[in-house]
Amino acid sequence: EGSAQNSLTALRKAQALGVYSSETDSWLTADNHIVQNHDGKIGDTVLRNVPYRDVKRLRLSNGEPVPQLGDMLRCVAKSSSPTILRIEIKEHDTPERTLECASRVAEEVRRCGAEHKVEFTSFSLEACRRLRQLFPDATVYYLKGGMSPADVKKLGVNGLNYHIKEIRDNPQWVGEAHELGMRMCVWTADNIHDMVEMCLRGVDLMSSNKPELAMEVRRILSNVKK
């Protein structure tokens, strides 16, 4: 209640819940500010096509301004909550621009001293590889799917964040990922059926827009296993 996607309120409420991570989506404005928004567009304004002074005037559905990545990084770096920030590098108009976003995100993470409180994810395999080079100790998740854990690992990426359908079509990938020392995350589990199924299939993490429900499902299943 009172939050909006990619808002500081949503992040703070995730921290209060103590979820594993809170996802945020990074875009570069035309003048290279890193701003956070899922769709990259608010009203008629495409964030990557305008300077930050235009983005500052916009408001999220809960009335908050569009946050910059630094706002969120400082929020997690200073917090005693275990919740980390998972940063998705959004695919921009060109591969070069996407890689530029990845590099600037890395610089901002270091500037804010938040290396210990972040993970990364992207549909861009090259962005994932860039971030693995810059943060060799971090988990970086590949989002697009269609590749086995072994093939992703060969390219230097150490996490998978696949759509639920990918796991249903390739259930053996969960075990294969674990054998390779990789984490398997799925998106997006927003109903009890999907949550229970993915837990029973052994995935490590589930992305969800209903974290309280997901945590309750996990608690119940953990008690049953005991």
C-alpha positions as CSV (number, residue, x, y, z in Angstrom):
1,E,0.0,0.0,0.0
2,G,1.3,3.4,-1.0
3,S,4.2,2.1,-3.0
4,A,4.9,2.0,-6.8
5,Q,7.3,-0.1,-8.9
6,N,10.8,1.2,-8.7
7,S,10.0,3.6,-5.9
8,L,12.0,4.2,-2.7
9,T,8.9,3.4,-0.7
10,A,8.7,0.0,-2.4
11,L,12.4,-0.6,-1.6
12,R,11.9,0.4,2.1
13,K,8.9,-1.8,2.5
14,A,10.8,-4.7,1.0
15,Q,13.6,-4.1,3.5
16,A,11.0,-4.1,6.3
17,L,9.7,-7.4,5.1
18,G,13.3,-8.8,5.0
19,V,12.9,-10.3,1.5
20,Y,16.1,-11.5,-0.1
21,S,16.3,-8.8,-2.7
22,S,14.3,-5.9,-4.3
23,E,14.6,-5.5,-8.0
24,T,15.0,-2.2,-9.7
25,D,15.4,-1.3,-13.4
26,S,18.1,1.0,-14.7
27,W,18.0,3.3,-17.7
28,L,20.3,6.0,-18.9
29,T,18.8,9.4,-19.7
30,A,20.1,11.3,-22.7
31,D,22.7,13.0,-20.5
32,N,23.7,9.8,-18.8
33,H,21.9,10.0,-15.4
34,I,20.9,6.5,-14.2
35,V,17.1,6.5,-13.4
36,Q,14.9,3.7,-12.2
37,N,11.7,2.6,-14.0
38,H,10.4,-0.7,-15.3
39,D,9.0,0.4,-18.7
40,G,11.4,3.2,-19.4
41,K,8.4,5.5,-20.1
42,I,6.2,7.6,-18.0
43,G,3.2,9.1,-19.8
44,D,4.6,10.2,-23.2
45,T,8.1,10.7,-21.9
46,V,10.7,8.0,-22.9
47,L,13.3,8.4,-20.2
48,R,16.3,7.4,-22.4
49,N,15.5,10.1,-24.9
50,V,15.4,13.1,-22.6
51,P,17.8,14.9,-20.2
52,Y,17.5,14.3,-16.5
53,R,16.0,17.8,-15.9
54,D,12.9,16.5,-17.8
55,V,12.7,13.3,-15.7
56,K,12.9,15.3,-12.5
57,R,9.5,16.8,-13.2
58,L,7.8,13.4,-13.6
59,R,6.0,11.5,-10.8
60,L,5.3,7.9,-10.1
61,S,1.8,6.6,-9.5
62,N,2.2,7.1,-5.7
63,G,3.4,10.7,-6.3
64,E,7.1,10.1,-5.7
65,P,9.7,11.5,-8.1
66,V,11.6,9.0,-10.3
67,P,14.6,7.9,-8.3
68,Q,18.1,7.8,-9.5
69,L,20.1,4.6,-8.9
70,G,22.2,6.4,-6.3
71,D,19.1,7.0,-4.1
72,M,18.4,3.3,-4.0
73,L,22.1,2.3,-3.5
74,R,22.4,4.6,-0.5
75,C,19.2,3.3,0.9
76,V,20.5,-0.3,0.9
77,A,24.1,0.5,1.8
78,K,23.1,2.3,5.0
79,S,20.4,-0.1,6.1
80,S,20.7,-2.9,8.6
81,S,18.1,-4.9,6.7
82,P,19.5,-8.0,4.9
83,T,17.6,-7.1,1.7
84,I,19.9,-6.4,-1.2
85,L,19.2,-4.5,-4.4
86,R,19.0,-6.5,-7.6
87,I,19.8,-4.1,-10.5
88,E,18.4,-5.0,-13.9
89,I,20.3,-3.4,-16.8
90,K,17.5,-2.6,-19.3
91,E,18.2,-3.1,-23.0
92,H,18.6,0.3,-24.7
93,D,18.3,1.2,-28.3
94,T,21.8,-0.2,-29.2
95,P,24.1,-2.8,-27.6
96,E,26.6,-0.1,-27.1
97,R,24.2,2.0,-25.1
98,T,23.2,-1.0,-23.0
99,L,26.9,-1.7,-22.2
100,E,27.3,2.0,-21.3
101,C,24.5,1.7,-18.9
102,A,26.1,-1.4,-17.3
103,S,29.5,0.4,-16.9
104,R,27.9,3.5,-15.4
105,V,25.8,1.3,-13.0
106,A,29.1,-0.3,-11.9
107,E,30.7,3.0,-11.3
108,E,27.7,4.2,-9.2
109,V,27.7,1.0,-7.1
110,R,31.3,1.6,-6.2
111,R,30.8,5.3,-5.6
112,C,28.1,4.5,-3.1
113,G,30.0,1.8,-1.4
114,A,27.2,-0.7,-2.0
115,E,29.2,-3.6,-3.6
116,H,28.2,-5.9,-0.7
117,K,24.5,-5.2,-1.1
118,V,23.9,-5.7,-4.9
119,E,23.3,-8.3,-7.5
120,F,22.8,-7.8,-11.2
121,T,20.5,-9.1,-14.0
122,S,19.9,-8.4,-17.7
123,F,18.3,-9.7,-20.9
124,S,21.6,-8.6,-22.5
125,L,24.2,-11.4,-22.3
126,E,26.9,-8.9,-23.0
127,A,25.8,-6.7,-20.2
128,C,25.9,-9.7,-17.9
129,R,29.4,-10.6,-19.0
130,R,30.6,-7.0,-18.5
131,L,29.3,-6.9,-15.0
132,R,30.9,-10.2,-14.2
133,Q,34.2,-8.8,-15.3
134,L,33.7,-5.7,-13.2
135,F,32.3,-7.6,-10.1
136,P,33.9,-11.1,-10.1
137,D,32.4,-11.9,-6.7
138,A,28.9,-10.8,-7.5
139,T,26.0,-13.0,-8.8
140,V,24.9,-11.9,-12.2
141,Y,21.7,-13.4,-13.6
142,Y,20.9,-13.9,-17.3
143,L,17.2,-13.2,-18.0
144,K,16.5,-14.2,-21.6
145,G,16.4,-17.9,-21.3
146,G,16.8,-20.4,-24.1
147,M,20.3,-21.4,-23.0
148,S,21.3,-24.3,-20.7
149,P,23.2,-23.6,-17.5
150,A,26.3,-25.1,-18.9
151,D,26.2,-22.8,-22.0
152,V,25.7,-19.7,-19.8
153,K,28.5,-20.7,-17.4
154,K,30.9,-21.1,-20.4
155,L,30.3,-17.4,-21.1
156,G,31.3,-16.4,-17.6
157,V,27.8,-15.7,-16.2
158,N,27.1,-17.4,-12.9
159,G,23.3,-17.0,-12.4
160,L,20.1,-17.7,-14.3
161,N,16.8,-15.8,-13.9
162,Y,14.4,-17.5,-16.3
163,H,10.7,-17.3,-16.9
164,I,8.7,-20.0,-15.2
165,K,7.9,-21.6,-18.5
166,E,11.6,-22.3,-19.1
167,I,11.7,-24.4,-16.0
168,R,8.5,-26.3,-16.9
169,D,10.0,-27.0,-20.3
170,N,13.5,-27.8,-19.0
171,P,13.1,-29.0,-15.3
172,Q,16.5,-30.6,-15.4
173,W,18.1,-27.2,-15.6
174,V,17.6,-26.6,-11.9
175,G,19.8,-29.5,-10.9
176,E,22.3,-28.8,-13.7
177,A,22.6,-25.2,-12.5
178,H,23.3,-26.4,-8.9
179,E,25.9,-28.9,-10.0
180,L,27.7,-26.0,-11.7
181,G,27.5,-23.8,-8.6
182,M,24.9,-21.5,-10.2
183,R,21.8,-20.0,-8.8
184,M,18.4,-20.5,-10.5
185,C,15.9,-17.7,-10.1
186,V,12.4,-17.6,-11.8
187,W,10.0,-14.9,-12.8
188,T,7.3,-14.0,-12.1
189,A,5.5,-16.1,-9.4
190,D,2.4,-14.2,-8.4
191,N,0.0,-17.0,-7.5
192,I,0.1,-19.9,-5.0
193,H,0.2,-22.6,-7.7
194,D,3.3,-21.1,-9.4
195,M,5.0,-20.4,-6.0
196,V,4.5,-24.0,-4.7
197,E,5.5,-25.6,-8.0
198,M,8.7,-23.6,-8.3
199,C,9.7,-24.2,-4.6
200,L,9.1,-28.0,-5.2
201,R,11.2,-27.9,-8.3
202,G,14.1,-26.6,-6.2
203,V,14.7,-23.1,-7.6
204,D,16.7,-20.9,-5.3
205,L,14.8,-17.6,-5.7
206,M,11.4,-16.4,-7.1
207,S,10.7,-13.0,-8.3
208,S,7.2,-11.9,-7.3
209,N,5.0,-8.8,-7.0
210,K,3.4,-10.5,-4.0
211,P,6.3,-11.0,-1.6
212,E,4.3,-11.5,1.6
213,L,2.3,-14.3,-0.1
214,A,5.6,-15.9,-1.4
215,M,7.2,-15.7,2.0
216,E,4.1,-17.4,3.6
217,V,4.2,-20.2,1.0
218,R,7.9,-20.7,1.6
219,R,7.3,-20.9,5.4
220,I,4.5,-23.5,5.0
221,L,6.6,-25.7,2.7
222,S,9.6,-25.5,5.0
223,N,7.5,-26.6,7.9
224,V,6.1,-29.5,5.9
225,K,9.6,-30.7,4.9
226,K,10.6,-30.7,8.6
